[in-house]
């Protein structure tokens, strides 16, 4: 994905023509991504609950109930690292955990862009507005646009599914290595 910035001229406006041409495929793919991501987050919740107490999820769910996703990812990371410190093959397990966390964070950031993008601003070169900010020096309003194609979304669906699969595979490997 490529990021571009543009400055607000005076009034904000955008053409909605292109999104109307491609809405069927984009809406379906975005919806599929959000459903897959929801499954990933649910798997993370259960994994944390299992790591905290392996035969009762109530304790884990009580701990995570007010945590945002980033905090849950960090908690999963810490809980796994604690167990890995006692594992026989800790270096290999640490590398696996590092990759899972890296990919999870990539997918999390992408999900935020997908969920908060102004899809009505989608242009023919597949740039969509993902953020509005104010330049601290000039005070100018700036828009961040990112190129997002169906391929980008599909790749992140695959990445989310990979992370979801690896969350429990890692826990199993850790437990087998203790």
N, C-alpha and C positions, 0 to 999 in steps of 0.2 A: 504494500500500500504506500502510496506517495502522498505526502502532505503539502498543501499549498495554503498560502494566506492571501486574503484580500481585505481591503479596507472599505469600511462603510463610506459611501460617497456623501449622501445626505439622508436619503430615505431607503429603507430596506425593501427590496422587491425581488421576485424570482419568477421564472417561468415554470409552470407545472406541466407543460406539455409532454416532456420526455417520460416522467414517471407514469403518466397515464398510458404510454405506449408499452411499458415494460412491467407494469404493476403485477400482472399475473405471476410471472416467473420470480420477480423480486419478493413479493409478499409471501409466496410459498416457501422460498428458500430461507428468508428471514425467520419465518414461523418455525421451520424445521430446525434452524440453528437454536432458536430460543427454547424449543422443547428439549433438544439434546443437552443444552446447557443446564436446563432445569434438572435433568437427570443426573448430570455431573455434580451439581451442588447437593442434590439429595444423597448421592453416594458419599460425598465428602462428609456430610452430617453424620451418616451412619458409621463411617470409618472412625470419626472422632469419638463418637459414642462408644464404639467397640474398644478403641484404644484406652479410654478412660475407665471402662468397666465392661468386661467381655461378656457378661451374661445379663445385663440390665441397661437399656438405653436411656432410662429416665435421668440418670445422673449426667450423662453426656449432653442430652438435649437441654437440661437445665443450664449447663455451663454455656452452651452456644446460643441460647435463645435470643440474646440481644446483640450478638456479634455480627458485624458486617462480613461480607465474603472475604475480604483481604485478611481480616483478623482470624477467620476460620482457617484459611490457608496457612497463615503463620502458626496457628496452634497445631495443626496437623504436622507441619514441619518440625516444630519443637518436640512434640510427642514422639514422632518417629526418630528424631536424633537421640532422644534419651534412650530409647530401646536399642538403637544402632550402636551406641557406645558400649554395649555389652555383647554385641554380636561377634562371631568368629571372623566373618569377612566384611568388617565394617567399612573399609575403604570403597569396595565395590558398591555396597548398599548406600553409602553417602553420595556417590556419583549418580546412582539411580534416582535417589530422592531429589538431588539438585536438579536433574533434568525434568522430573515431574513438576516440581515447584516452578521452574522457569516456564515450561509449557502452560501450566495452569494460569500463571500470571499473564502470559500473552493472550490466552483465550479470555480471561477476565477483562482485560483492557479492551479487547475487541468487542466483547459483549456490551460494555458500556457505550462504545461508539455506535454499535448497531442500535441499541435501545434508545439512545438519546439523539441520534442523528435527525436532522430535519430532512426527511426523505422527499419532501416536495421540492427540495433544491437540487435533486439529482440531475446532473447534466449529461449531455450525450457522450462526454468523455469519462463518464462514471465517477465524477467528483460529487461528493455530497457534504453538506455542512455538518461538522461534528462538534464545533465549539465556537462560542462567542467570548471574546476577551477584550480587555481594554489595555492599550499600550501604556505602561507606567510612565514613560517619559513624555509622550505627546498627548496622551489622553484619548487618542483615536480608538474607535471601536474596530476590532479586527475579527474576521471570520476565518476559522480553520476549516479547510475542505480536505477531505481524504478521498482518494480513488478507491472505490469499493466495487468489485465486480462479483458476479455470481461465483466465479472461481475462488475469489478470496473467501467468500462465505463458506463455500463447500470445503475448502482447506481447513478452515477453523472448525467446522463440524467434525472433520476427521481428527483434528488435534484434540478436540474435547472428548471424543470417543476414546482416543488413545489414553488420555489422562485418566478418564474414568476407569478404564481397564487396569491401568498400572497402579492406581491407588491401593487396591486390595492385593494385587500381586506383590507389591512391595511389603505390605504388612505380613503376608504369608511367608515371604522370604526372610524377613526379620525374625519372625517367630520360629522358623525352622533352623535359624542360625544361632539361636540362644542356647 
